[in-house]
Amino acid sequence: MDDAVRKAAALIEALAYIRRFRGCRTVIKLGGSAMEDPAALHATLQDVVFMETVGLRPVVVHGGGKPIDRAMVAAGLTPRKIHGRRVTDDAALAVVVRVLRDEINAGIVRAIRALGGRAVGLHSDTLQALSGTRAPAAGPDGAAIDLGHVGRVTGVDAGLIENFTGAGVVPVIPSLAMDAEGGWLNVNADTAAAAVAAHLRAEKLVFLTDTAGILRDPSDPASTVSHVDAAGCRALVESGVVAAGMIPKVEACLDSLAAGVGKVHIIDGRLPHALLLEIYTDSGIGTEIVA
């Protein structure tokens, strides 16, 4: 009976948040170990189905760096990156598109449907959510370095996305943009998710990562910064608390806040039901960033 009462108390705690966020758009960036671990992915997609069922309007944006690396090696190709960005020639692009669109995206859509939800992959000529343009990298001397079919998002079809969310269907968007000539561009999944959230004026943007959030001490998960505003976030970058691979993620967070997104969350996607714990409980589990 005590266990049943605790469950009822959890539902009552969630009730206020369910009512508050009903009809709101939430963009979820899925990546890292949250995609590599089948159990973690299953729990995350259960959360997505729950969110849609209780009236939230989730949108999933995903990358697939590790699976792409493995697929390239299997195809006899050597993955190359410059400043963390994948060099994507014609051969690499074919692998990137196949893995993101035909394997990962299709798998997520199937899994959501198997859990009782409805989902659609937005990655075709008539259902293409992201458009973009090529974006070279900057070399040490400031000169542009050609990365091949690598780009940045310049447009998001918010109307297309909202048509599906309004009908109770979860859009699942791979980190692929289409250029003006109809060719594919490999884009960074963090910045793609931030662009989608900005164009939708989403209430929330959630990054599922391999850490508990922004940590004051990288070796201590208990040092998670639970709440910070944009100015405080910039100060953490300047002081070196936010470093290395977390910097572009935090920059994407700040860009989305500046564009009108309500809140950004960085949470550990390896934790079962991290999405529900962050959004529907008083304490949350990760870092919440506000404007």
N, C-alpha and C positions, 0 to 999 in steps of 0.2 A: 504494500500500500504506500509506503514512504517513497518508493521509486516512482509509482504512478503519480503521486502528488508533485514530485520534482519535475516530471515530464509536463504536467499541467502548468506548473509555474513557468517553465521555459516557454510554453506556448503563449501564456499571458504576457510575458516579457516581449515576445516577438510581435504581439498584436499591434502595439503602438507603431512599430516600424513598418509592419505590413500595411497599415492604414496610411501612414505618412508617405510611403513610396509607391503606392498604387498608381499605375499609369505612368510612372517615371521611367526614363530610359537609362539603362546602365550598360556601359561597354566593358567587357571582360577580355583582357589580353591574356591568352593562354600560351604558356611556353615553359621551357626548362623541364625540371623533373616532374612537374604536374602533368606533362604529356608523356614522359618516358615511362612512368610507373603506371601500369594498368589499373591498380586499385585506386591510386590518387586521381587518375583521370575519370574513373567511374564515379567516384564520390563528387568530384567537381561538376560533372554533367548532371548528376542527381540534383545538386544545388541549383543548377541552371533551370532544370525542369520545375523544381519547387518554386523558384522565383517567378517564372512565367505563370505558373498555376495560380499564385496568390496575387497576380496583377501587376508585377513589375514587368518591364519590357527589356529583357536582356538581349545584347548583341555580342557575339563571340568573334574576336579577331585572333588569329593564330599565326605563328611562324613554324619553324621546323628545322633549326640549325643542325642538330645532331643527326637526325634521320637523313638529311641531305648529305652531310659529310659521309655517312656510311654508304649511301647509294652511289655517291661519286666514286668512292674507292672501289666498290663492287663493279662499277662500269669502267674501271681502269683509269680514272681521272684523279688528279691530285688537287684537293681543295686548297685554294689560296685566298688569303685575306690581307687587306691593307687597312690599318687603323680599325680593325674589327669588322670591316665591310668585305663581303665576299666578292672576289673577282669573278664575274659571270660572263664568260664567252658563250658562243652558240651551244657548244656541247654541255657546258655547265647549266645553261638556261633550260635545256630540255630536261635535265634531271630535276632541277628546282621546280619546274612547273608540274612534272609528273608526281613528285613526292608531295608537294603542297596541295595540289588540286585533286589528283586522282587517288591518293592514298590517305593523307592526314585529313583533309577536308571531308572526303567521302566517309571516312571512318567515324568522324565526330557526328556527322549528320545521321548516320545509321544508329549510332549509340544513343543519341537523343531520342530518336524514334522508338528504339527498343525500350527506353525507359518511360514511354507513354507520352512524350512530348512531340511537338512538330518542329521541324527544322528544314532549312534550305541553304544550299551552298551558293554564294553569290560570286561567280567566277566565269561567266560566259558572256558572249557578245550581247545577249539580251538581258542578262542578269549580272552586269558588271558594276560593282559598287565603287571601285577605286580607279582613278585616272592619274597619270603622272608624267614626269619628264625625266630624262637622264640626269644624273647628278654625279659628277666626277669627285674624287677625293682630293684633298689638298696635301701636297707633298711637303717635306721639311722646309723647302725653299719657297713654299707658297704656290708653286706651279701645280696646275691641275693634273691629276693622274686618272687616266681612263680606266674605269672599272668594268666596262662592257655594258651589259644589259642591267645596270643597277640604277635605280631612280629614287625620287622622292614623290610623295603624294601631293598633287596639285588640285585635285577635285574629288569630292565624295558625293555620290548620288543619295542624298539624305531622303528624298522622296521615296525612292525604291526601298530603302531600308525600313522606313516608317510604314510603308504599305504592308510589309510582312509583320512587323512588330504589332501593328494595330489589329492584325488578324490572328494574333496569338501564335505566330510562327517565329522561331528563333533564327535570325540570319547568322550564318557562319561564314566569315570572310577570311580568305588566306591573304598573306602578305605579298600579293601580286597586284600590280597596277597595269593599266593598259595605256600605251602612249598614243599620240595623235595618229599614227600610222596603223594602229591595231595590233602592235606587237607587245609582248609581255615585258614587264620590268620587275626585277627582284627588289623589293623595298624592305626597310627595317620594320619589324613587326611592332616595336614599341611606338615608333613615330606614326605608323599606320593607325594603331589603336587611338593614339592621341588625336589624330586628324579626324577619325570617325566621331569620337566623342565631341570634338569641337564643333563639327558641322551639325551634329544632332542637338547641340546644347544639352548634353546629357547631364543628369543629376549626379551621376557617379561614373568614374573611370577606375577600374580595379586591375592592378598588375599582379598576376600570380607569378611568384619568383621562387628562388631556392633559398631565401633568407626570411627571417621573421619580420622584416621591414628595414627601415633605416636604423642601424645600430651605432650607438656612440662608441662601443668597443666591438670590433668585428669578431673577436673571439668569445664574446659573451652574449648569447641570445637574450638574456634578461635585460640587456641595456637598450632594448627597443625604444625608439622615440615614438610614443603613442599618438601625439598630436603636435603639429607644427604648421605655421603659416608660411606663405611664399617667401617672405623676407627671412624668416628663420631658416628656411630650407637653403636659401642662397648662402647664408652665413655658415651652415654646415658644410657646404661645398668649399667655400673659401678657407675654412679652417682645416680641411682635409678629412673631416669625419666621413663625408661622402666622397668616395674615391673610385678610381678604376672603372669597372663596368657599370657601377651604379650611377655614374655621372650622366650618361646619355638618358637613362631611365628617368632620373630626377628632372633633367631638362625637358623631357617630353611631358612630365607632370606639370611643370610650371607653364609651358606653352599652352597646355589645354586649359589650365585655370585662367590664364590671361584671355583665352578665347571664350570664356563664359561657362566652362564646366563647373558644377557645384563643388564637388569634392573629389580628391584622388586618393586611392588606397593602395598601399604596397603590402602584400601579405604572402605568407609561405604557402605555396600551392601544394606542398607535400603533406600538409596537415589535413586529415579527413574533414570535409565539410567546412573548410576555411571560409568560403564565401558566406555561408549562413552565419557563422560565428562573428564575422566582421560586420555584416550588415544588419543582422536581426538580434544582436545582444547589446547590452548597455556598455560593456567593457571593450568589446572588439578584441582583435588579436594581433593587428599589425600597426602600420603607420598610416595615419590619416593626415592628408595635406589639404589645407584650405587657402583660399586667396588672401 
